[in-house]
Amino acid sequence: MRETPQQRIWRDRVEALIGLAAPVLDLVLNAGDRVSRALAPGDSDYYPIRAPAEAFELGRAPGDDEPQKRPEPVD
């Protein structure tokens, strides 16, 4: 189903609003992160990600002998 001109106008408006709000939201997230680190420096719930040396690859699943073909996208 194709989008109507009115839907396209509203989509463009919403995307523009998101584009304008993104830098402000990034600043809010950054400020919140810094405040939380300053107020709770001994965070015991923090678990760092694995070091690159500890990374591992998952093997193939049983019964997955040949790769599946991806379905074609539907417009």
PyMOL Python script that loads the backbone (N, CA, C, O; Angstrom):
from pymol import cmd

cmd.read_pdbstr("""\
ATOM      1  N   MET A   1       0.836  -1.175   0.000  1.00  0.00           N
ATOM      2  CA  MET A   1       0.000   0.000   0.000  1.00  0.00           C
ATOM      3  C   MET A   1       0.883   1.240   0.000  1.00  0.00           C
ATOM      4  O   MET A   1       1.774   1.366   0.840  1.00  0.00           O
ATOM      5  N   ARG A   2       0.654   2.124  -0.900  1.00  0.00           N
ATOM      6  CA  ARG A   2       1.451   3.336  -1.015  1.00  0.00           C
ATOM      7  C   ARG A   2       0.964   4.380  -0.028  1.00  0.00           C
ATOM      8  O   ARG A   2      -0.210   4.412   0.341  1.00  0.00           O
ATOM      9  N   GLU A   3       1.900   5.244   0.396  1.00  0.00           N
ATOM     10  CA  GLU A   3       1.479   6.287   1.330  1.00  0.00           C
ATOM     11  C   GLU A   3       0.910   7.475   0.560  1.00  0.00           C
ATOM     12  O   GLU A   3       1.333   7.785  -0.554  1.00  0.00           O
ATOM     13  N   THR A   4      -0.040   8.111   1.177  1.00  0.00           N
ATOM     14  CA  THR A   4      -0.698   9.245   0.541  1.00  0.00           C
ATOM     15  C   THR A   4       0.171  10.487   0.686  1.00  0.00           C
ATOM     16  O   THR A   4       1.076  10.499   1.520  1.00  0.00           O
ATOM     17  N   PRO A   5      -0.074  11.523  -0.094  1.00  0.00           N
ATOM     18  CA  PRO A   5       0.702  12.766   0.063  1.00  0.00           C
ATOM     19  C   PRO A   5       0.587  13.350   1.471  1.00  0.00           C
ATOM     20  O   PRO A   5       1.556  13.895   2.001  1.00  0.00           O
ATOM     21  N   GLN A   6      -0.599  13.236   2.076  1.00  0.00           N
ATOM     22  CA  GLN A   6      -0.775  13.754   3.442  1.00  0.00           C
ATOM     23  C   GLN A   6       0.084  12.966   4.432  1.00  0.00           C
ATOM     24  O   GLN A   6       0.681  13.549   5.337  1.00  0.00           O
ATOM     25  N   GLN A   7       0.148  11.654   4.265  1.00  0.00           N
ATOM     26  CA  GLN A   7       0.985  10.832   5.143  1.00  0.00           C
ATOM     27  C   GLN A   7       2.462  11.176   4.952  1.00  0.00           C
ATOM     28  O   GLN A   7       3.224  11.212   5.918  1.00  0.00           O
ATOM     29  N   ARG A   8       2.860  11.427   3.713  1.00  0.00           N
ATOM     30  CA  ARG A   8       4.242  11.784   3.434  1.00  0.00           C
ATOM     31  C   ARG A   8       4.597  13.114   4.110  1.00  0.00           C
ATOM     32  O   ARG A   8       5.688  13.261   4.659  1.00  0.00           O
ATOM     33  N   ILE A   9       3.678  14.074   4.068  1.00  0.00           N
ATOM     34  CA  ILE A   9       3.910  15.375   4.715  1.00  0.00           C
ATOM     35  C   ILE A   9       4.101  15.184   6.214  1.00  0.00           C
ATOM     36  O   ILE A   9       5.034  15.731   6.802  1.00  0.00           O
ATOM     37  N   TRP A  10       3.205  14.401   6.834  1.00  0.00           N
ATOM     38  CA  TRP A  10       3.311  14.182   8.275  1.00  0.00           C
ATOM     39  C   TRP A  10       4.579  13.403   8.631  1.00  0.00           C
ATOM     40  O   TRP A  10       5.222  13.685   9.642  1.00  0.00           O
ATOM     41  N   ARG A  11       4.934  12.424   7.800  1.00  0.00           N
ATOM     42  CA  ARG A  11       6.167  11.677   8.060  1.00  0.00           C
ATOM     43  C   ARG A  11       7.374  12.599   8.011  1.00  0.00           C
ATOM     44  O   ARG A  11       8.254  12.516   8.868  1.00  0.00           O
ATOM     45  N   ASP A  12       7.423  13.481   7.011  1.00  0.00           N
ATOM     46  CA  ASP A  12       8.529  14.429   6.894  1.00  0.00           C
ATOM     47  C   ASP A  12       8.585  15.370   8.095  1.00  0.00           C
ATOM     48  O   ASP A  12       9.667  15.700   8.581  1.00  0.00           O
ATOM     49  N   ARG A  13       7.418  15.800   8.570  1.00  0.00           N
ATOM     50  CA  ARG A  13       7.378  16.691   9.748  1.00  0.00           C
ATOM     51  C   ARG A  13       7.907  15.984  10.991  1.00  0.00           C
ATOM     52  O   ARG A  13       8.698  16.542  11.750  1.00  0.00           O
ATOM     53  N   VAL A  14       7.456  14.746  11.186  1.00  0.00           N
ATOM     54  CA  VAL A  14       7.896  13.987  12.363  1.00  0.00           C
ATOM     55  C   VAL A  14       9.392  13.704  12.288  1.00  0.00           C
ATOM     56  O   VAL A  14      10.094  13.823  13.292  1.00  0.00           O
ATOM     57  N   GLU A  15       9.889  13.331  11.107  1.00  0.00           N
ATOM     58  CA  GLU A  15      11.322  13.076  10.959  1.00  0.00           C
ATOM     59  C   GLU A  15      12.135  14.344  11.197  1.00  0.00           C
ATOM     60  O   GLU A  15      13.217  14.280  11.780  1.00  0.00           O
ATOM     61  N   ALA A  16      11.631  15.493  10.755  1.00  0.00           N
ATOM     62  CA  ALA A  16      12.331  16.757  11.000  1.00  0.00           C
ATOM     63  C   ALA A  16      12.348  17.083  12.485  1.00  0.00           C
ATOM     64  O   ALA A  16      13.359  17.552  13.008  1.00  0.00           O
ATOM     65  N   LEU A  17      11.232  16.837  13.167  1.00  0.00           N
ATOM     66  CA  LEU A  17      11.163  17.085  14.607  1.00  0.00           C
ATOM     67  C   LEU A  17      12.140  16.188  15.365  1.00  0.00           C
ATOM     68  O   LEU A  17      12.813  16.635  16.294  1.00  0.00           O
ATOM     69  N   ILE A  18      12.210  14.933  14.967  1.00  0.00           N
ATOM     70  CA  ILE A  18      13.160  14.008  15.598  1.00  0.00           C
ATOM     71  C   ILE A  18      14.590  14.476  15.337  1.00  0.00           C
ATOM     72  O   ILE A  18      15.432  14.443  16.235  1.00  0.00           O
ATOM     73  N   GLY A  19      14.860  14.908  14.118  1.00  0.00           N
ATOM     74  CA  GLY A  19      16.201  15.405  13.789  1.00  0.00           C
ATOM     75  C   GLY A  19      16.588  16.625  14.597  1.00  0.00           C
ATOM     76  O   GLY A  19      17.749  16.775  14.980  1.00  0.00           O
ATOM     77  N   LEU A  20      15.620  17.507  14.863  1.00  0.00           N
ATOM     78  CA  LEU A  20      15.905  18.693  15.675  1.00  0.00           C
ATOM     79  C   LEU A  20      16.051  18.339  17.153  1.00  0.00           C
ATOM     80  O   LEU A  20      16.852  18.952  17.859  1.00  0.00           O
ATOM     81  N   ALA A  21      15.291  17.366  17.622  1.00  0.00           N
ATOM     82  CA  ALA A  21      15.316  17.010  19.034  1.00  0.00           C
ATOM     83  C   ALA A  21      16.491  16.103  19.393  1.00  0.00           C
ATOM     84  O   ALA A  21      16.873  16.037  20.561  1.00  0.00           O
ATOM     85  N   ALA A  22      17.068  15.410  18.430  1.00  0.00           N
ATOM     86  CA  ALA A  22      18.120  14.431  18.720  1.00  0.00           C
ATOM     87  C   ALA A  22      19.318  15.026  19.456  1.00  0.00           C
ATOM     88  O   ALA A  22      19.760  14.430  20.438  1.00  0.00           O
ATOM     89  N   PRO A  23      19.874  16.177  19.035  1.00  0.00           N
ATOM     90  CA  PRO A  23      21.013  16.719  19.784  1.00  0.00           C
ATOM     91  C   PRO A  23      20.660  17.102  21.226  1.00  0.00           C
ATOM     92  O   PRO A  23      21.465  16.917  22.139  1.00  0.00           O
ATOM     93  N   VAL A  24      19.456  17.635  21.420  1.00  0.00           N
ATOM     94  CA  VAL A  24      19.025  17.993  22.776  1.00  0.00           C
ATOM     95  C   VAL A  24      18.890  16.734  23.628  1.00  0.00           C
ATOM     96  O   VAL A  24      19.319  16.714  24.781  1.00  0.00           O
ATOM     97  N   LEU A  25      18.303  15.698  23.070  1.00  0.00           N
ATOM     98  CA  LEU A  25      18.151  14.451  23.813  1.00  0.00           C
ATOM     99  C   LEU A  25      19.502  13.812  24.112  1.00  0.00           C
ATOM    100  O   LEU A  25      19.680  13.216  25.175  1.00  0.00           O
ATOM    101  N   ASP A  26      20.454  13.928  23.193  1.00  0.00           N
ATOM    102  CA  ASP A  26      21.811  13.429  23.454  1.00  0.00           C
ATOM    103  C   ASP A  26      22.433  14.157  24.635  1.00  0.00           C
ATOM    104  O   ASP A  26      23.081  13.537  25.479  1.00  0.00           O
ATOM    105  N   LEU A  27      22.238  15.474  24.698  1.00  0.00           N
ATOM    106  CA  LEU A  27      22.774  16.243  25.820  1.00  0.00           C
ATOM    107  C   LEU A  27      22.115  15.839  27.134  1.00  0.00           C
ATOM    108  O   LEU A  27      22.789  15.732  28.158  1.00  0.00           O
ATOM    109  N   VAL A  28      20.803  15.613  27.114  1.00  0.00           N
ATOM    110  CA  VAL A  28      20.096  15.191  28.327  1.00  0.00           C
ATOM    111  C   VAL A  28      20.614  13.833  28.792  1.00  0.00           C
ATOM    112  O   VAL A  28      20.851  13.638  29.984  1.00  0.00           O
ATOM    113  N   LEU A  29      20.790  12.895  27.868  1.00  0.00           N
ATOM    114  CA  LEU A  29      21.313  11.586  28.246  1.00  0.00           C
ATOM    115  C   LEU A  29      22.731  11.677  28.798  1.00  0.00           C
ATOM    116  O   LEU A  29      23.063  11.015  29.781  1.00  0.00           O
ATOM    117  N   ASN A  30      23.562  12.494  28.166  1.00  0.00           N
ATOM    118  CA  ASN A  30      24.934  12.657  28.622  1.00  0.00           C
ATOM    119  C   ASN A  30      24.962  13.284  30.013  1.00  0.00           C
ATOM    120  O   ASN A  30      25.715  12.840  30.879  1.00  0.00           O
ATOM    121  N   ALA A  31      24.147  14.311  30.231  1.00  0.00           N
ATOM    122  CA  ALA A  31      24.096  14.956  31.549  1.00  0.00           C
ATOM    123  C   ALA A  31      23.601  13.977  32.602  1.00  0.00           C
ATOM    124  O   ALA A  31      24.153  13.922  33.701  1.00  0.00           O
ATOM    125  N   GLY A  32      22.575  13.209  32.285  1.00  0.00           N
ATOM    126  CA  GLY A  32      22.064  12.221  33.231  1.00  0.00           C
ATOM    127  C   GLY A  32      23.101  11.166  33.569  1.00  0.00           C
ATOM    128  O   GLY A  32      23.197  10.738  34.719  1.00  0.00           O
ATOM    129  N   ASP A  33      23.866  10.748  32.595  1.00  0.00           N
ATOM    130  CA  ASP A  33      24.925   9.769  32.827  1.00  0.00           C
ATOM    131  C   ASP A  33      25.977  10.332  33.771  1.00  0.00           C
ATOM    132  O   ASP A  33      26.413   9.660  34.706  1.00  0.00           O
ATOM    133  N   ARG A  34      26.378  11.570  33.518  1.00  0.00           N
ATOM    134  CA  ARG A  34      27.399  12.188  34.376  1.00  0.00           C
ATOM    135  C   ARG A  34      26.894  12.400  35.794  1.00  0.00           C
ATOM    136  O   ARG A  34      27.630  12.178  36.755  1.00  0.00           O
ATOM    137  N   VAL A  35      25.637  12.832  35.933  1.00  0.00           N
ATOM    138  CA  VAL A  35      25.067  13.040  37.269  1.00  0.00           C
ATOM    139  C   VAL A  35      24.983  11.718  38.013  1.00  0.00           C
ATOM    140  O   VAL A  35      25.323  11.648  39.194  1.00  0.00           O
ATOM    141  N   SER A  36      24.535  10.672  37.335  1.00  0.00           N
ATOM    142  CA  SER A  36      24.414   9.377  38.017  1.00  0.00           C
ATOM    143  C   SER A  36      25.780   8.841  38.433  1.00  0.00           C
ATOM    144  O   SER A  36      25.906   8.215  39.485  1.00  0.00           O
ATOM    145  N   ARG A  37      26.800   9.084  37.615  1.00  0.00           N
ATOM    146  CA  ARG A  37      28.151   8.641  38.000  1.00  0.00           C
ATOM    147  C   ARG A  37      28.698   9.444  39.170  1.00  0.00           C
ATOM    148  O   ARG A  37      29.425   8.912  40.009  1.00  0.00           O
ATOM    149  N   ALA A  38      28.350  10.729  39.225  1.00  0.00           N
ATOM    150  CA  ALA A  38      28.839  11.574  40.321  1.00  0.00           C
ATOM    151  C   ALA A  38      28.148  11.221  41.633  1.00  0.00           C
ATOM    152  O   ALA A  38      28.783  11.247  42.687  1.00  0.00           O
ATOM    153  N   LEU A  39      26.859  10.893  41.586  1.00  0.00           N
ATOM    154  CA  LEU A  39      26.115  10.609  42.804  1.00  0.00           C
ATOM    155  C   LEU A  39      26.332   9.191  43.313  1.00  0.00           C
ATOM    156  O   LEU A  39      26.225   8.958  44.517  1.00  0.00           O
ATOM    157  N   ALA A  40      26.628   8.253  42.451  1.00  0.00           N
ATOM    158  CA  ALA A  40      26.812   6.861  42.851  1.00  0.00           C
ATOM    159  C   ALA A  40      28.088   6.308  42.228  1.00  0.00           C
ATOM    160  O   ALA A  40      28.019   5.500  41.301  1.00  0.00           O
ATOM    161  N   PRO A  41      29.272   6.737  42.728  1.00  0.00           N
ATOM    162  CA  PRO A  41      30.514   6.275  42.107  1.00  0.00           C
ATOM    163  C   PRO A  41      30.787   4.786  42.318  1.00  0.00           C
ATOM    164  O   PRO A  41      31.485   4.184  41.501  1.00  0.00           O
ATOM    165  N   GLY A  42      30.271   4.177  43.368  1.00  0.00           N
ATOM    166  CA  GLY A  42      30.520   2.758  43.639  1.00  0.00           C
ATOM    167  C   GLY A  42      29.363   1.907  43.166  1.00  0.00           C
ATOM    168  O   GLY A  42      28.778   1.177  43.966  1.00  0.00           O
ATOM    169  N   ASP A  43      29.015   1.975  41.899  1.00  0.00           N
ATOM    170  CA  ASP A  43      27.875   1.235  41.368  1.00  0.00           C
ATOM    171  C   ASP A  43      28.203  -0.258  41.329  1.00  0.00           C
ATOM    172  O   ASP A  43      29.058  -0.692  40.558  1.00  0.00           O
ATOM    173  N   SER A  44      27.520  -1.034  42.161  1.00  0.00           N
ATOM    174  CA  SER A  44      27.811  -2.467  42.222  1.00  0.00           C
ATOM    175  C   SER A  44      27.045  -3.257  41.167  1.00  0.00           C
ATOM    176  O   SER A  44      27.317  -4.444  40.984  1.00  0.00           O
ATOM    177  N   ASP A  45      26.094  -2.636  40.465  1.00  0.00           N
ATOM    178  CA  ASP A  45      25.326  -3.336  39.448  1.00  0.00           C
ATOM    179  C   ASP A  45      25.959  -3.236  38.071  1.00  0.00           C
ATOM    180  O   ASP A  45      25.376  -3.704  37.093  1.00  0.00           O
ATOM    181  N   TYR A  46      27.115  -2.648  37.977  1.00  0.00           N
ATOM    182  CA  TYR A  46      27.768  -2.471  36.686  1.00  0.00           C
ATOM    183  C   TYR A  46      28.593  -3.706  36.357  1.00  0.00           C
ATOM    184  O   TYR A  46      29.461  -4.109  37.131  1.00  0.00           O
ATOM    185  N   TYR A  47      28.313  -4.302  35.201  1.00  0.00           N
ATOM    186  CA  TYR A  47      29.068  -5.444  34.730  1.00  0.00           C
ATOM    187  C   TYR A  47      29.668  -5.079  33.382  1.00  0.00           C
ATOM    188  O   TYR A  47      28.920  -4.875  32.425  1.00  0.00           O
ATOM    189  N   PRO A  48      30.987  -4.989  33.269  1.00  0.00           N
ATOM    190  CA  PRO A  48      31.585  -4.605  31.988  1.00  0.00           C
ATOM    191  C   PRO A  48      31.368  -5.682  30.935  1.00  0.00           C
ATOM    192  O   PRO A  48      31.170  -6.856  31.247  1.00  0.00           O
ATOM    193  N   ILE A  49      31.412  -5.250  29.683  1.00  0.00           N
ATOM    194  CA  ILE A  49      31.292  -6.210  28.597  1.00  0.00           C
ATOM    195  C   ILE A  49      32.537  -7.079  28.553  1.00  0.00           C
ATOM    196  O   ILE A  49      33.540  -6.767  29.195  1.00  0.00           O
ATOM    197  N   ARG A  50      32.476  -8.147  27.812  1.00  0.00           N
ATOM    198  CA  ARG A  50      33.632  -9.036  27.709  1.00  0.00           C
ATOM    199  C   ARG A  50      34.800  -8.340  27.026  1.00  0.00           C
ATOM    200  O   ARG A  50      34.622  -7.532  26.114  1.00  0.00           O
ATOM    201  N   ALA A  51      35.971  -8.667  27.479  1.00  0.00           N
ATOM    202  CA  ALA A  51      37.172  -8.174  26.814  1.00  0.00           C
ATOM    203  C   ALA A  51      37.288  -8.871  25.463  1.00  0.00           C
ATOM    204  O   ALA A  51      36.829 -10.005  25.324  1.00  0.00           O
ATOM    205  N   PRO A  52      37.890  -8.224  24.460  1.00  0.00           N
ATOM    206  CA  PRO A  52      38.015  -8.870  23.149  1.00  0.00           C
ATOM    207  C   PRO A  52      38.711 -10.228  23.211  1.00  0.00           C
ATOM    208  O   PRO A  52      38.421 -11.107  22.399  1.00  0.00           O
ATOM    209  N   ALA A  53      39.615 -10.408  24.155  1.00  0.00           N
ATOM    210  CA  ALA A  53      40.315 -11.687  24.262  1.00  0.00           C
ATOM    211  C   ALA A  53      39.387 -12.796  24.749  1.00  0.00           C
ATOM    212  O   ALA A  53      39.636 -13.973  24.486  1.00  0.00           O
ATOM    213  N   GLU A  54      38.314 -12.426  25.459  1.00  0.00           N
ATOM    214  CA  GLU A  54      37.387 -13.415  25.988  1.00  0.00           C
ATOM    215  C   GLU A  54      36.197 -13.662  25.060  1.00  0.00           C
ATOM    216  O   GLU A  54      35.340 -14.486  25.378  1.00  0.00           O
ATOM    217  N   ALA A  55      36.126 -12.981  23.942  1.00  0.00           N
ATOM    218  CA  ALA A  55      35.001 -13.138  23.021  1.00  0.00           C
ATOM    219  C   ALA A  55      34.998 -14.525  22.414  1.00  0.00           C
ATOM    220  O   ALA A  55      36.042 -15.163  22.280  1.00  0.00           O
ATOM    221  N   PHE A  56      33.838 -14.973  22.057  1.00  0.00           N
ATOM    222  CA  PHE A  56      33.734 -16.290  21.436  1.00  0.00           C
ATOM    223  C   PHE A  56      32.667 -16.250  20.356  1.00  0.00           C
ATOM    224  O   PHE A  56      31.784 -15.393  20.360  1.00  0.00           O
ATOM    225  N   GLU A  57      32.767 -17.187  19.440  1.00  0.00           N
ATOM    226  CA  GLU A  57      31.805 -17.313  18.349  1.00  0.00           C
ATOM    227  C   GLU A  57      30.872 -18.467  18.671  1.00  0.00           C
ATOM    228  O   GLU A  57      31.309 -19.507  19.164  1.00  0.00           O
ATOM    229  N   LEU A  58      29.608 -18.287  18.396  1.00  0.00           N
ATOM    230  CA  LEU A  58      28.650 -19.362  18.578  1.00  0.00           C
ATOM    231  C   LEU A  58      28.706 -20.287  17.372  1.00  0.00           C
ATOM    232  O   LEU A  58      28.851 -19.831  16.238  1.00  0.00           O
ATOM    233  N   GLY A  59      28.592 -21.564  17.614  1.00  0.00           N
ATOM    234  CA  GLY A  59      28.568 -22.530  16.520  1.00  0.00           C
ATOM    235  C   GLY A  59      27.205 -22.559  15.862  1.00  0.00           C
ATOM    236  O   GLY A  59      26.268 -21.905  16.320  1.00  0.00           O
ATOM    237  N   ARG A  60      27.101 -23.313  14.797  1.00  0.00           N
ATOM    238  CA  ARG A  60      25.824 -23.437  14.100  1.00  0.00           C
ATOM    239  C   ARG A  60      24.864 -24.269  14.929  1.00  0.00           C
ATOM    240  O   ARG A  60      25.283 -25.162  15.666  1.00  0.00           O
ATOM    241  N   ALA A  61      23.612 -23.985  14.812  1.00  0.00           N
ATOM    242  CA  ALA A  61      22.586 -24.729  15.526  1.00  0.00           C
ATOM    243  C   ALA A  61      22.419 -26.108  14.896  1.00  0.00           C
ATOM    244  O   ALA A  61      22.612 -26.257  13.689  1.00  0.00           O
ATOM    245  N   PRO A  62      22.067 -27.112  15.684  1.00  0.00           N
ATOM    246  CA  PRO A  62      21.839 -28.447  15.120  1.00  0.00           C
ATOM    247  C   PRO A  62      20.711 -28.394  14.084  1.00  0.00           C
ATOM    248  O   PRO A  62      19.690 -27.743  14.307  1.00  0.00           O
ATOM    249  N   GLY A  63      20.894 -29.067  12.977  1.00  0.00           N
ATOM    250  CA  GLY A  63      19.889 -29.094  11.926  1.00  0.00           C
ATOM    251  C   GLY A  63      19.944 -27.882  11.015  1.00  0.00           C
ATOM    252  O   GLY A  63      19.085 -27.719  10.149  1.00  0.00           O
ATOM    253  N   ASP A  64      20.928 -27.043  11.196  1.00  0.00           N
ATOM    254  CA  ASP A  64      21.060 -25.833  10.376  1.00  0.00           C
ATOM    255  C   ASP A  64      22.238 -26.030   9.424  1.00  0.00           C
ATOM    256  O   ASP A  64      23.204 -25.267   9.444  1.00  0.00           O
ATOM    257  N   ASP A  65      22.142 -27.069   8.588  1.00  0.00           N
ATOM    258  CA  ASP A  65      23.252 -27.435   7.717  1.00  0.00           C
ATOM    259  C   ASP A  65      23.507 -26.436   6.601  1.00  0.00           C
ATOM    260  O   ASP A  65      24.660 -26.167   6.261  1.00  0.00           O
ATOM    261  N   GLU A  66      22.447 -25.886   6.028  1.00  0.00           N
ATOM    262  CA  GLU A  66      22.646 -24.934   4.942  1.00  0.00           C
ATOM    263  C   GLU A  66      21.960 -23.619   5.309  1.00  0.00           C
ATOM    264  O   GLU A  66      20.906 -23.618   5.945  1.00  0.00           O
ATOM    265  N   PRO A  67      22.561 -22.509   4.908  1.00  0.00           N
ATOM    266  CA  PRO A  67      21.976 -21.224   5.269  1.00  0.00           C
ATOM    267  C   PRO A  67      20.615 -21.032   4.623  1.00  0.00           C
ATOM    268  O   PRO A  67      20.376 -21.461   3.494  1.00  0.00           O
ATOM    269  N   GLN A  68      19.726 -20.374   5.364  1.00  0.00           N
ATOM    270  CA  GLN A  68      18.387 -20.087   4.870  1.00  0.00           C
ATOM    271  C   GLN A  68      18.420 -18.891   3.944  1.00  0.00           C
ATOM    272  O   GLN A  68      19.155 -17.934   4.185  1.00  0.00           O
ATOM    273  N   LYS A  69      17.630 -18.939   2.888  1.00  0.00           N
ATOM    274  CA  LYS A  69      17.528 -17.799   1.987  1.00  0.00           C
ATOM    275  C   LYS A  69      16.566 -16.802   2.610  1.00  0.00           C
ATOM    276  O   LYS A  69      15.480 -17.172   3.058  1.00  0.00           O
ATOM    277  N   ARG A  70      16.967 -15.537   2.637  1.00  0.00           N
ATOM    278  CA  ARG A  70      16.119 -14.511   3.199  1.00  0.00           C
ATOM    279  C   ARG A  70      14.935 -14.251   2.278  1.00  0.00           C
ATOM    280  O   ARG A  70      15.092 -14.238   1.057  1.00  0.00           O
ATOM    281  N   PRO A  71      13.747 -14.043   2.854  1.00  0.00           N
ATOM    282  CA  PRO A  71      12.601 -13.726   2.010  1.00  0.00           C
ATOM    283  C   PRO A  71      12.750 -12.335   1.408  1.00  0.00           C
ATOM    284  O   PRO A  71      13.390 -11.458   1.988  1.00  0.00           O
ATOM    285  N   GLU A  72      12.158 -12.148   0.253  1.00  0.00           N
ATOM    286  CA  GLU A  72      12.213 -10.847  -0.425  1.00  0.00           C
ATOM    287  C   GLU A  72      11.372  -9.841   0.359  1.00  0.00           C
ATOM    288  O   GLU A  72      10.300 -10.199   0.848  1.00  0.00           O
ATOM    289  N   PRO A  73      11.828  -8.590   0.492  1.00  0.00           N
ATOM    290  CA  PRO A  73      11.035  -7.589   1.208  1.00  0.00           C
ATOM    291  C   PRO A  73       9.766  -7.255   0.442  1.00  0.00           C
ATOM    292  O   PRO A  73       9.729  -7.275  -0.788  1.00  0.00           O
ATOM    293  N   VAL A  74       8.735  -6.950   1.205  1.00  0.00           N
ATOM    294  CA  VAL A  74       7.435  -6.613   0.625  1.00  0.00           C
ATOM    295  C   VAL A  74       7.220  -5.122   0.777  1.00  0.00           C
ATOM    296  O   VAL A  74       7.378  -4.580   1.870  1.00  0.00           O
ATOM    297  N   ASP A  75       6.860  -4.453  -0.306  1.00  0.00           N
ATOM    298  CA  ASP A  75       6.608  -3.002  -0.241  1.00  0.00           C
ATOM    299  C   ASP A  75       5.198  -2.751   0.190  1.00  0.00           C
ATOM    300  O   ASP A  75       4.784  -1.598   0.308  1.00  0.00           O
TER     301      ASP A  75
END
""", "prot")
cmd.dss("prot")
cmd.show_as("cartoon", "prot")
cmd.util.cbc("prot")
cmd.orient("prot")
